[in-house]
Amino acid sequence: MTLYTYRTTSRGGFCVSSSTKNAYISFIKPERKDIKPGMLVAFIQKHHKHSGEITEGIVKSILTSAPVHPHGIKIMTDENKVGRVVEILEDLEDLD
């Protein structure tokens, strides 16, 4: 059995490591224009950046003013948690 460890990298991807394999898995992060208040998103909080632990939450406000960011768009959730979006889980159009 091979044990794999996952960690985030400074370039916005995940590094997958094992005794036999090292790989870089990149993913495309959503742009600011794609994120709206009320959406359910997956994000990484700053204190979980190195572990890669992903949290889910509903967007309350968008904190990043730039249209894109290499680490993901920073948001605040309705529970006042702050982090960078890695994936949109439920679009507002899906709720209608």
Beta strands, then each sheet from edge to edge (+ up, - down):
strand 1: 5-8
strand 2: 13-17
strand 3: 22-26
strand 4: 40-45
strand 5: 55-62
strand 6: 74-77
strand 7: 82-90
sheet 1: 1+ 2- 3+
sheet 2: 4+ 5- 6+ 7- 4+
end
